[in-house]
Amino acid sequence: MMKSQIAKPVSAIRRFMVAGLALLPIVVLAQKAGSKPVIQVWKTPSCGCCKDWLTHLQDNGFDVVAHDVEDTVEARTKAGIPDRYASCHTGIVQGYALEGHVPAREIKRLLRERPKAVGLAVPSMPLGSPGMDGPAYGGRRMPYNVLLIGANGQSTVYQAYN
C-alpha cells in the first residue's frame, strides 16, 4: 500500500473522532438534563411513613425504586451506615447512603457538593421530618438534625431543623 492510500482512511477516522469528541459535552448535558437522580430504597412493606417519604422524594424531582424487605438491617449494613444512626428505611443515590427521613433538599445539596462521606442520616423517626409530617401526626414537630456520616462512622451536623 502506498502512503496516500493509508493517509486517507487515517484522516477520515481522525475527522470522525474529532467530530464525536466535539459532540460529547452535548450528549452528556442532554443525558443529565433529561434524567432524574434515582434513589434505591429498602423498606418494610407495611411502613406508612416510608411510603410518605418516597412520595416526598418523587414530589421533589427524584425517581424512586422501592425494595420491600422484612428487615432493613442488611441494607443499612451494606450501605455503610452504623446502627447508631438507624431509622426505618435505607436508600442509595449516586453512591451515597441515605438513612431515615432525610429531606430532599439535603439530598440535592449532597449531590451538588459531593463531599467525601458515606451519606446522610436522620436517626430515629422525628416528627415533622419528611414522611413523619402527615395528618396522622397532627402537625406535631420536633427539632432534628440531618447528619453527614463520614467514612470513619463519625457524624457532623449537615443541617439542623428546628
C-alpha positions in Angstrom: 0.0 0.0 0.0 1.1 3.5 -0.8 1.4 6.2 1.8 -1.5 8.2 0.3 -3.8 5.2 0.5 -3.1 4.8 4.2 -3.4 8.6 4.9 -7.0 8.8 3.5 -8.6 6.3 5.9 -6.5 7.6 8.9 -7.5 11.2 8.2 -11.2 10.2 7.8 -11.0 8.3 11.2 -9.4 11.3 12.8 -12.1 13.7 11.5 -14.8 11.3 12.7 -13.2 11.1 16.2 -12.8 14.9 16.4 -16.4 15.4 15.4 -17.5 12.7 18.0 -15.4 14.3 20.8 -16.9 17.8 19.9 -20.4 16.4 20.4 -19.6 14.6 23.7 -20.3 17.5 26.0 -23.7 18.0 24.3 -24.6 14.3 24.8 -23.5 14.4 28.4 -25.5 17.6 29.1 -28.6 16.1 27.4 -28.4 13.0 29.5 -28.0 15.0 32.7 -30.8 17.4 31.8 -33.3 14.7 30.9 -32.7 12.3 33.8 -33.7 12.5 37.4 -31.5 11.0 40.1 -32.7 7.5 41.1 -32.9 6.6 44.7 -33.0 2.9 45.6 -34.8 2.4 48.9 -35.1 -0.7 51.1 -38.1 -0.6 53.5 -40.6 -2.9 55.1 -43.8 -3.5 53.2 -46.2 -2.2 55.9 -44.4 1.1 56.8 -46.7 4.0 56.0 -44.1 6.7 56.9 -41.7 5.1 54.4 -44.3 5.4 51.7 -44.8 9.0 52.6 -41.0 9.7 52.4 -41.0 8.1 48.9 -43.8 10.4 47.8 -41.8 13.4 49.2 -38.8 12.3 47.1 -40.8 11.9 44.0 -42.5 15.3 44.5 -39.1 16.8 44.7 -37.7 15.5 41.5 -36.3 12.1 42.3 -37.1 8.7 40.7 -37.6 6.1 43.4 -37.2 2.3 43.2 -38.5 0.7 46.4 -37.5 -2.8 47.6 -39.7 -4.3 50.2 -37.7 -6.4 52.7 -38.6 -7.9 56.1 -35.7 -6.2 57.9 -33.6 -3.2 56.8 -30.5 -4.1 58.8 -28.8 -5.8 55.9 -29.4 -2.9 53.6 -28.1 -0.4 56.2 -25.0 -2.5 56.9 -24.2 -2.9 53.2 -24.7 0.9 52.7 -22.1 1.5 55.5 -24.4 3.2 58.0 -23.6 2.4 61.6 -26.5 1.1 63.7 -26.5 4.1 65.9 -27.9 6.1 63.0 -30.7 3.6 62.3 -34.2 4.5 61.1 -36.9 2.7 59.3 -35.5 2.7 55.7 -32.2 2.9 53.8 -31.6 4.4 50.4 -28.7 4.7 48.0 -28.3 7.6 45.5 -25.3 8.1 43.2 -23.1 6.1 45.7 -24.3 7.8 48.8 -26.3 6.2 51.6 -29.5 7.8 52.9 -30.8 6.6 56.3 -34.2 7.7 57.5 -36.3 10.7 56.8 -33.7 12.8 55.0 -35.3 15.9 53.4 -35.0 16.0 49.6 -33.4 19.5 49.9 -30.4 18.0 51.7 -30.1 15.1 49.2 -29.9 17.6 46.4 -27.3 19.6 48.3 -25.3 16.4 48.9 -25.3 15.6 45.2 -24.3 19.1 44.3 -21.5 19.4 46.9 -20.3 15.7 46.6 -18.5 15.5 50.0 -16.3 12.6 50.9 -18.8 10.7 53.0 -20.8 7.6 53.4 -24.0 9.6 53.2 -26.8 11.3 55.2 -28.9 10.1 58.2 -31.8 11.3 60.2 -31.7 8.8 63.1 -35.0 7.6 64.6 -38.2 8.9 63.2 -38.5 12.6 64.3 -42.0 14.1 64.0 -42.1 16.8 61.3 -39.4 15.3 59.1 -40.5 14.3 55.6 -42.7 11.2 55.8 -43.4 11.9 59.5 -45.3 15.1 58.8 -48.7 13.9 57.5 -52.2 14.4 59.0 -51.7 11.3 61.3 -49.2 13.3 63.3 -51.4 16.3 64.0 -48.9 18.9 62.9 -46.6 18.0 65.7 -42.9 18.7 65.1 -39.7 18.2 66.9 -36.2 19.5 66.2 -33.9 17.1 64.4 -30.5 17.1 62.6 -29.5 15.7 59.3 -26.1 14.1 59.9 -23.3 13.7 57.4 -21.7 10.3 58.1 -18.0 10.1 57.4 -16.1 7.0 56.3 -14.9 6.5 59.9 -18.5 6.3 61.1 -18.5 9.6 62.8 -21.0 12.3 62.0 -21.3 16.0 61.8 -24.5 18.1 61.6 -25.1 18.7 57.9 -28.3 20.7 58.5 -30.3 21.4 61.7 -34.1 21.6 61.5 -35.8 23.4 64.5 
